[in-house]
């Protein structure tokens, strides 16, 4: 099978090759020039997020093969997945065995997704759409009084922690300052946070792993780490798996990877948000150890074999941490040397130079990352903390 992949990183290219598939990177000239070790076919487009340009660029290649059913356009981000859906539909790729634009849009539009869930579903909560202008909205005051633990304001579209605000007191409500625009106002859930990574084929959903999330930063809502598999009971895991299936069925999601976030409140999964794409923050990479294959491996294998995978999880632990280096006593070079000397550390890197670091208000502000895997990584974490390279 031929995968036309929009701006793929090296791990994605490697995954396609590992299952015997052909991958054709589709990107702008600057990105393609950065693929120094790739000597295969590429397709250059000025803007890979311009679906019409991508369709026009790929149409001659697809026509030349004469087998549109044996090709798929792949996007692994929020925007690129929707571009890929439009391209696949326009060119008739993969015999329609791909995510539809509508299902992706339902998941991306947080309010629309909540409205699509079954009436009275326990994974849902109180929610409202408001058009917030300036000052304290009197409607927010009314909504705040209807909830037990406060409110969460999220921009109508988007993902992650950017511009998300949590309000737990009337004083915070009075001081609330957000940009004008449409917001989804949700009942605030209280409990540990998790995500479920799933592969879907013909409307059948195979949950792969539950990721346990660590949050922090200035708002307390920024994801500062992930652990796989989540350290929870089988009962809690199965409840999260069932909740993920409910979300995917509600969005009529048929094919591909998905990443759905929940809070486990008193044992009940509560939906935070959902995406018809792979989890970010190295979650897809962690699956190499927790599941036995990366999310990219699993996606390409499903298309190569035209079915869901049936492999059991491998059973190792894996984690990624995004430490705040503001108070780190080491230079960046010393920090990297210290971190990388541990056997369980698989990768580490500095994301922001010392002079560019500031308060962590969203995921883009994070300073560095460390990826670990092994049979018992808690000992390594404790060792890194004692050396003051992890908080």
Steps between C-alpha positions, in 0.01 A plus 500: 500500500612857433468754781514865397595647837468870577821634660598166659772486762766231476320262738199499267716424197674219689165352606372481142821333386482252790173354370621487140301799377607785275484847652509822301559815709282793391632832627652835410852532364655594834357195676595262220858630502522408869441130419869442437492120537188450286574407138152402385233683305365827641229749402561870549211736578523862607257450789416146617193639681351621171287198408442615142874536440564155646228342285639661187853389587402139572249446220763425231674248728175323588386494136836361390472201734143427394431362849344772719371232734859406583595849618417717801577858597605510865497794739589450864412842644172684556532701179683247284253223584216713364700593190567129446127425532421754228775364274391139548141591416595708195726234348300195608790351694503182713153398377353738756669322790604819674374753751233734367535876527169515687606256773825691547312830517255364758790406726683825441193713582478440873139614536383299201664188642326540835169551320562181298540280809198293608253696710576455868838339433701491824820592315346839419439794731328837512617715212406821325619710207549871571618793292735669744574867441665705772476511877324240713211347312189492720412167344828354625393591852174312453678197357758499777224467761371183330823305544662334798868545412497804274532559127746442219503736200633363172523669159240345269768349279856399573670253727732473793522748785540820298248767611320254729394657831390328819276693742455354848393804703289813460815710546661323202181557303513874569867516395451286188664648192462320167506620142162573340354207312289188525573269790374166616430532871509166676432367842841447660581136574727398786729198488804350327533553126548229236490451125405197293682420176285299258517359148171467308418290196157487333341651810655244734719656767804337661621699803877458521615660823399743774746782560521651847556876493686734731389863496650820630629832375357837599139397438535144627354387166821460299603139439845460657537124457345175378531143630405179313325284581303696757541373856132424555282196561375282214147617583595866454687418181200317355270791591731738316512265201118483491477879529737540204283269290193709589673818383616343174158355424338837574731669249447215249876453486577205272873476422829609650665599823333703773601669822229566759555669836302433817496584869416208726263659751402265783563208264289646216674606177416861410579624151748785459563497124552267205710497184497287187876476495790362698579638844774763509769559763684178399198289602520317167868428563446371855279227356810334354570371853156490665320336206788360297455729199470873445164644400645558153598132470149399600332735253706393201473132593120526517490632144753247374300210645154661471403415857542592863814381679464210740828524690496517878680784682869442554485592868790740556462839662572818307474867583585847380558797729515870414699650789503868591869595484456850644667403826729230359854545641662347187580639156304347214802290399548375856131426528499294179815310600357419841166385361639288217732295720204298631426175318122549510523842333426450130509863391528850643518848358482870576194666346574860602840661549569642846446859387161422347346322799213645694190392690337186359150613407445256211677205337695730266673654804654175624876496548622143438398135476624163626374163368548187712404136471571183695355243736503741796573858403406642840854432625644698210260787568605509865866501399444788256314693768783449749740643242268800458446442129132417551278693744 
